[in-house]
Amino acid sequence: MTEVEENKKVEGVMTIEELCREYWEPLYRFVYYKVQNREEAEDITQETFVKAISYIQENRTKVENVIGFLKTVALNVLRDRWRKYKRRGNTGNLDDISQGYAAVNDYSESTVQRDLILHALSKLNEKQKSCIELRILQGYTVPETAQMMGISEGNVRVLQYRALQRLSKILKSDDVD
């Protein structure tokens, strides 16, 4: 069996090379948007393809929405990394993030994006800001966040949803002045 034949077709139509060639860039952009670090985005994108392809081949499954499937796998990889980061005791605080920190870790335009996001976060009320900080930046679970904030798990979910909707609205409009 040749190497090409060994390289089983994904979905019965697309080879692994075609899959990577077609979806690498959109997946990389999606991951980069989440992590804002070129090297980490490349690592996560690569790990996502490895996990996705092995899952498809092991389970001999067909994926109808390939990019959706890849984004889901990427989010799971990101969550795993954030959990590992959290377990090591490295937590962040919104007030501690500065331009200098962002510039040291990534020399691209992410500094400007981080400033826009931080400014947008400052427009949230304190409960929303705390919820986003605990859930997204520090990676706490809903039950942990609820306990720390002294509210119910349902309230945490609603608060997080509304905060993310508000952030999206602020960032989409030019209301970040």
C-alpha positions in Angstrom: 0.0 0.0 0.0 1.4 3.4 -1.0 1.7 6.3 1.3 -1.1 8.0 -0.5 -3.3 5.0 -0.1 -2.4 4.8 3.6 -3.4 8.4 3.9 -7.1 7.5 4.2 -9.7 9.7 2.8 -11.5 11.9 5.4 -15.2 11.9 4.9 -14.7 9.5 2.0 -14.0 12.5 -0.3 -11.2 14.6 1.1 -7.6 13.4 1.8 -5.8 14.6 4.9 -3.6 16.9 2.8 -6.7 18.4 1.1 -8.3 18.9 4.5 -5.3 20.6 6.0 -4.7 22.7 2.8 -8.4 23.9 2.8 -9.0 24.5 6.5 -5.6 25.4 7.9 -5.9 29.2 7.4 -9.5 29.7 8.7 -8.9 27.4 11.7 -5.6 29.2 12.4 -7.3 32.6 12.3 -10.0 31.3 14.6 -7.5 30.1 17.1 -5.3 33.2 16.8 -8.3 35.3 17.6 -8.8 33.4 20.8 -5.1 33.3 22.0 -3.6 36.4 20.4 -0.2 34.7 20.1 1.3 33.5 16.9 3.3 30.5 18.2 0.5 29.3 20.5 -2.0 29.6 17.7 0.2 27.5 15.4 0.7 24.8 18.1 -3.0 24.7 18.9 -4.0 24.5 15.2 -1.6 21.7 14.6 -2.8 19.8 17.7 -6.4 20.3 16.5 -5.7 18.7 13.1 -3.9 15.8 14.7 -6.8 15.1 17.2 -9.5 15.7 14.6 -7.9 13.5 12.0 -7.2 10.7 14.4 -10.8 10.9 15.7 -12.3 10.7 12.2 -10.0 7.8 11.2 -10.5 5.8 14.5 -14.3 6.2 14.4 -14.7 6.0 10.7 -17.1 8.9 10.9 -18.3 11.4 8.3 -18.2 15.1 9.3 -20.8 17.2 7.5 -19.6 20.6 8.8 -15.8 20.2 8.7 -14.9 23.8 9.9 -17.5 23.6 12.7 -16.1 20.2 13.8 -12.5 21.6 13.7 -13.5 24.7 15.7 -15.1 22.5 18.3 -12.0 20.4 18.6 -9.8 23.6 18.7 -12.0 25.0 21.6 -11.5 21.7 23.5 -7.8 21.9 23.0 -7.9 25.5 24.2 -9.9 24.6 27.3 -7.5 21.8 28.1 -4.6 24.2 27.9 -6.3 26.8 30.0 -7.1 24.2 32.6 -3.5 23.1 32.7 -2.5 26.8 33.0 -5.0 27.3 35.8 -3.7 24.2 37.7 -0.2 25.6 37.7 -1.5 28.6 39.6 -1.0 31.1 36.9 -4.0 33.4 37.0 -4.5 36.8 35.5 -6.3 39.9 36.6 -7.8 42.3 34.1 -6.2 45.2 35.9 -2.7 43.7 35.7 -2.7 43.4 31.9 -0.8 46.3 30.4 0.5 47.3 27.0 4.0 46.3 28.0 2.9 42.8 28.8 1.1 42.4 25.5 3.9 43.8 23.5 6.5 41.4 25.1 4.4 38.3 24.3 3.3 39.2 20.8 4.7 41.9 18.6 1.8 42.0 16.1 -1.2 44.2 16.2 -2.5 42.3 19.2 -1.5 45.1 21.6 -4.1 47.3 19.9 -6.7 44.6 20.0 -6.0 43.9 23.7 -6.4 47.6 24.5 -9.7 47.7 22.7 -10.9 44.6 24.6 -9.7 45.9 27.9 -11.4 49.2 27.2 -14.6 47.4 26.2 -14.4 45.3 29.4 -14.2 48.5 31.4 -17.6 49.4 30.1 -19.2 46.3 31.7 -20.7 46.5 35.1 -18.7 45.0 38.0 -20.6 41.7 38.1 -20.2 41.2 34.4 -16.5 42.1 34.5 -15.9 39.7 37.4 -17.8 36.9 35.7 -15.7 37.3 32.5 -12.5 37.5 34.5 -13.3 34.4 36.5 -14.8 32.3 33.7 -12.8 33.2 30.7 -9.5 34.7 31.8 -8.9 32.5 34.9 -10.8 29.5 33.6 -12.9 28.7 36.6 -16.0 26.4 36.1 -19.5 27.7 36.4 -19.9 26.1 39.9 -16.6 27.6 41.1 -17.5 31.0 39.7 -21.0 30.9 41.3 -19.5 30.1 44.7 -16.9 32.9 44.4 -19.5 35.4 43.3 -22.1 34.2 45.8 -24.8 33.7 43.1 -26.4 30.7 41.5 -24.9 28.7 38.6 -27.8 29.8 36.4 -27.1 33.5 37.2 -23.4 32.9 36.3 -24.4 31.5 32.9 -26.9 34.4 32.2 -24.3 37.0 33.4 -21.6 35.5 31.2 -23.9 35.4 28.2 -25.1 39.0 28.6 -21.5 40.2 29.3 -20.3 38.5 26.1 -23.2 39.9 24.1 -22.5 43.4 25.5 -18.8 43.1 24.7 -19.6 42.0 21.2 -21.9 44.9 20.7 -19.3 47.3 22.1 -16.6 46.0 19.9 -18.7 45.8 16.7 -19.8 49.4 17.1 -17.2 52.0 17.4 -18.3 52.6 21.0 -14.8 51.9 22.4 -13.8 55.5 22.5 
